[in-house]
């Protein structure tokens, strides 16, 4: 349930309510808005809401029927805005993340990052640990790849995002990465999600291959229930019976999520389509639909890429696309 405090309720009254629900065996999650403070009361026990309504400073107690509480707009009506290296996601802002699918060499990442930096990109993506369908495919450089990403990013004053695969890797990632990415295959790796809830860096949560929106939001709830409020949802296409593209990009997920959740939602058109010539139109479609960000694969020489070269843009093509996207953003009253 959600406890809405009166506008004039001071910290002493708020803390008294928090102490009360904790004594009853519930977790308390506080969201302070412009007008009211809302306390999320999360737990499996039974409590009579009248006992809470009688506490001083309480304006209203709302029972939530949806399984996700903290990601809901009922808990936090205003958009969550996440700022990474000056790049904002949410609240009318569109963040751009770009870079190669995987880290191959220092020279490859450096050349790609330099050209992205010239375009104004401030967040660099790159895979160091690669979850591949085939055990014989390129699996990434591991920690050496993270070191390359960090070194190059520092050179061009960029932030870094990369995919963390398991709980044991989190301490390593915290040394190099600014946004920890959870891949589609790990969307329901609940041990990983719980551990990322204890991290105080943004987490990008990709939608699972065949996950419903509710399942996706419930995975975000795992992270938020641990105390990490900086969650970025990433729509990367879902598996359908269609084989003309790698996945089917669910553009409708953007307005659906934005109506029921305050979390920013970004789109990955590269993994969604798997084809270079489809990335630009799907990026434009995502911006037109109101997305809060994009993550696009760009490689300095995609024809020779060790991973997903067919869906990676050439730097010059990305520069043209980014310019077009900025113009389109103005039409939908958003900005990069």
C-alpha positions, 0 to 999 in steps of 0.5 A: 500500500501507499501512504500519502502524507499531508503537505505540512507533515514534517520529518518527525511525523514522516519518521513516526509513520516509517517506524510504525510500519517497520515495526509491523514487519514491512519495508518502507520506501520514501518518495518526496514529491513537490507537494506530498511525501509518499511512503511505499509500504511493501511486505507480505503481512496483513495490516489494517490500513485504519491503523495507519490512517489514524497516525498524525500527518497521514492524509490517505492510505491507498491499497495497490492492486498491481504487483509492482509498487515502487515502479508505479506512477501511483508511488511516484507520479512525476517522471524519474530523471536519471542524469549520467555525465550530463545526459538526462533520461526522462522528464522530456529528455532523450539520452543517447548511448552509442558504441560497438557491440563488443570491445575488440581492441583499444584501437577499435574502441578509441577510433569509434569513441573519438568519432562519437565524441565529435557527434556529441555522444557522452555515454559509450557502450561496449560489451566486455562479457558477451552472452552468446547463443553459440559457445564458439562465438566471440565471448568478449575480452572480460575485465581487459575489455572493461579496462579498455572502455574506461581508459578510452571513455576517460580520454574523451570525457565519456561515461561507460555502460556494459553488461554485467552477467552475474553477481560475482562480477558486480564489484569488478564492474563498479570500478569501470562502469557508470551504468550497469546493464542487465541483458535480456537473458538475465532479466529474470536472474533474480539474484542478480537483480537483488544484488543490483538493488544494493548498488548506487549506480544506474541500472539499465534493465533490458526486456526479456526475449519473450517477457510481458511488460508486467514481467519486465516491470516486476524485474525492475521492482526487484531492483528498486525494492533493494533501494536503487531508484535509478533504473532505466528500462530498455525495450530491445525487441521481443521474439515473435514468429517473424523472421525478417528481422532479428526481433520484433521491436515493440514500439507500443511498449513506450507509451504503455510503460510511460502511462503506468511507470515513472521510470525512463524507457529507452530503445535499442533498435540495433538488437531489435532489428539486427539489420543496419538499414533498419536501425535509422527508421526504428530510431526515428519511430522510437523518438516519435513514440516518445522514448526517453533514450536510445542505445545504438551500436556503432563500429569503426569498421562493422564489416570486420566486427567480431560481433553483430557487425550487420546491425552496427552503423558506420560512424558517418551514418550515425552522425547523420542519424543523430542530427535527424533525431535531434530535429525530430525530437523538437517536433515531439517537444523533447530534447537530446 
